């Protein structure tokens, strides 16, 4: 069932990509955004403005994330806590707090409010997400162990491939496609793992909900049409 759903998703992406590139021949559709490097493939809009996995983004904390909480001049509140499966954390002085579904800034404000109720004046609260366990990446195609893997902090494409126990013997390391949603649109970028390993191309960061697909050498699959279309591009934008 999972593979059928993934196949349908990638088929739709293939049609959108090919249709966009066909229209670009007439001056619209897709265009390259950079000649190479990580900067050509933007992160999701929710964290694009603040960089990768910083404490000032719109990222919403999820179950099993590990967060670091500190309150200025309150030693008992300097600690790392794991969000439970219900999205809750338990803290000294204030008890249980809903962390799941809140941004870092929202959680800071809620902890500060509860501390004020506990008679602490003007508490200075800082929250930092140490592990993004609720964020996951899907790795599919010619890898030894396809699956869905949690992202526990910053993760690059090579690290995501390593999670899936590396490429299988039929893999084409020059045909690795990362699918990402940016601004509500499905985008894709083609990467060459050999170029990344040699240092010729930056190893791009992988974000939650990305889909990584490794094509097979000499294949004639639908993913091959996407990789052929993206040859010469590191990333693309719709305009």
C-alpha positions in Angstrom: 0.0 0.0 0.0 2.8 2.4 1.0 4.7 1.9 -2.3 1.5 2.4 -4.3 0.9 5.7 -2.6 4.5 6.8 -3.1 4.3 5.8 -6.8 1.2 7.9 -7.3 2.8 10.9 -5.6 6.0 10.7 -7.7 4.0 10.2 -10.8 2.1 13.4 -10.2 5.4 15.2 -9.5 6.8 13.8 -12.7 3.9 15.2 -14.7 4.2 18.6 -13.0 8.0 18.7 -13.5 7.8 17.6 -17.2 4.9 19.9 -17.9 6.7 22.8 -16.3 9.9 22.3 -18.2 8.0 21.9 -21.4 6.4 25.3 -20.8 9.8 26.8 -20.0 10.8 26.3 -23.6 8.2 29.1 -24.3 9.6 31.3 -21.6 7.7 30.1 -18.5 7.5 27.2 -16.2 10.8 26.2 -14.6 14.0 28.1 -14.5 17.4 27.2 -12.8 17.9 29.2 -9.6 21.7 28.7 -9.4 24.5 27.0 -11.2 25.3 24.8 -8.3 25.6 24.4 -4.5 23.3 24.0 -1.6 21.9 27.6 -1.9 20.1 26.6 -5.1 17.7 24.3 -3.3 15.8 26.3 -0.7 14.5 24.8 2.6 10.7 24.8 3.2 9.3 28.2 3.8 8.6 27.5 7.4 12.3 27.7 8.1 13.8 29.4 5.1 14.0 32.8 6.7 15.8 31.7 9.8 18.1 29.1 8.5 18.2 25.4 9.2 16.7 24.2 12.5 17.2 27.4 14.5 15.1 28.4 17.5 13.4 31.3 15.8 11.5 29.5 13.0 7.9 28.6 12.5 8.8 24.9 13.2 6.1 23.4 15.4 7.4 21.1 18.1 6.1 17.5 17.8 5.9 14.4 20.0 9.2 12.8 21.0 11.2 16.0 20.1 14.0 16.8 22.6 13.9 20.4 23.7 16.4 22.4 25.9 14.7 24.8 28.3 16.6 27.4 30.3 15.3 30.3 32.5 17.8 33.0 33.4 18.9 32.7 37.1 16.6 29.7 37.7 18.9 26.7 37.9 16.1 24.2 38.4 14.7 25.1 34.9 17.9 24.5 33.0 17.2 21.1 31.5 16.6 19.0 28.4 13.2 17.3 28.3 11.6 14.8 25.8 8.1 15.7 24.6 5.9 12.8 25.3 3.6 11.1 22.8 0.7 13.4 23.8 2.8 16.5 23.2 3.3 17.4 26.9 6.4 18.1 29.0 6.6 18.3 32.8 8.7 21.0 34.3 9.6 22.1 37.9 7.6 24.9 39.5 4.9 24.9 36.8 4.0 21.2 36.2 2.7 20.0 32.8 2.9 22.2 29.7 1.5 21.6 26.2 4.6 21.8 23.9 3.4 19.8 20.9 1.9 21.9 18.1 3.5 25.1 19.4 6.4 27.1 17.9 9.5 27.8 20.0 8.4 31.3 20.6 4.9 30.2 21.6 6.3 27.7 24.1 8.6 30.3 25.5 5.7 32.6 26.1 3.6 29.9 27.7 6.3 28.8 30.1 7.0 32.5 30.9 3.3 33.0 31.7 3.1 30.0 34.0 6.3 31.1 35.8 4.7 34.5 36.4 1.7 32.7 37.9 4.3 31.0 40.2 5.4 34.4 41.3 8.6 34.7 39.3 8.8 38.3 37.9 9.7 38.8 34.2 11.2 35.3 33.6 13.6 35.2 30.6 12.8 31.8 29.0 14.8 30.2 26.2 13.7 27.1 24.3 15.9 25.3 21.8 15.0 22.1 19.9 17.9 19.7 20.2 16.4 16.7 18.3 13.7 16.9 15.7 12.4 13.4 16.2 9.0 14.2 14.9 10.5 15.2 11.6 11.0 12.4 9.1 12.5 11.8 5.7 11.4 9.1 3.2 14.3 7.3 1.4 13.2 5.1 -1.6 14.5 3.5 -4.7 17.9 1.8 -5.1 19.0 1.7 -1.4 19.6 -1.2 0.8 16.9 -0.4 3.3 14.1 1.9 2.0 11.9 3.5 4.7 10.9 6.4 6.7 13.6 7.7 9.1 13.5 10.4 11.9 15.7 13.5 11.6 17.4 14.0 14.9 19.0 17.4 14.2 20.7 18.7 11.1 20.9 15.9 8.4 22.5 16.0 5.0 21.7 14.0 1.9 24.6 11.7 2.4 23.5 11.1 6.0 20.0 10.3 4.9 21.4 7.8 2.4 23.5 6.3 5.2 20.3 5.8 7.3 19.0 3.6 4.6 22.2 1.5 4.7 23.6 3.0 1.5 23.1 2.4 -2.2 22.5 -1.1 -3.6 24.5 -2.6 -6.4 22.1 -1.3 -9.1 22.0 2.3 -7.9 23.0 5.3 -10.1 24.7 7.7 -7.7 24.3 10.5 -10.3 20.5 10.2 -10.2 19.3 11.0 -6.8 16.2 13.2 -6.6 15.0 15.1 -3.6 11.3 16.1 -3.6 10.3 19.0 -1.3 7.3 21.2 -0.8 8.1 24.9 -0.9 5.4 27.6 -0.7 2.7 25.0 -1.1 4.3 23.7 -4.4 6.1 20.4 -5.0 9.7 21.0 -6.1 12.5 18.7 -7.0 16.3 18.7 -7.3 18.8 16.3 -8.8 22.0 15.5 -7.0 25.1 13.5 -7.9 26.4 11.7 -4.8 29.9 11.2 -6.3 30.1 14.9 -6.8 29.1 15.5 -3.2 31.6 12.9 -1.9 34.4 14.5 -3.9 33.6 18.0 -2.5 32.7 19.3 -5.9 29.1 20.0 -4.8 27.8 20.9 -1.4 26.0 18.2 0.6 22.5 19.6 0.9 20.5 19.6 4.1 17.5 17.4 4.3 14.3 18.6 6.0 11.2 17.0 7.5 8.8 15.5 4.9 11.5 15.4 2.1 11.4 12.4 -0.2 14.7 11.1 -1.4 14.6 8.7 -4.4 17.6 6.9 -5.8 17.3 5.8 -9.4 18.7 2.5 -10.8 21.4 2.5 -13.4 20.1 1.9 -16.9 16.5 1.9 -15.7 13.6 3.1 -17.9 11.3 3.9 -14.9 9.2 7.1 -14.6 11.8 8.5 -12.2 14.3 8.3 -15.0 12.2 10.9 -16.9 12.5 13.2 -14.0 16.3 12.8 -13.7 16.7 13.3 -17.4 14.7 16.5 -17.2 16.7 17.8 -14.3 20.1 17.2 -15.9 22.2 20.3 -15.6 20.0 21.7 -12.8 20.7 21.7 -9.1 17.4 23.2 -8.2 14.5 24.9 -9.8 11.8 27.4 -9.0 8.3 28.0 -10.4 7.4 31.5 -11.5 
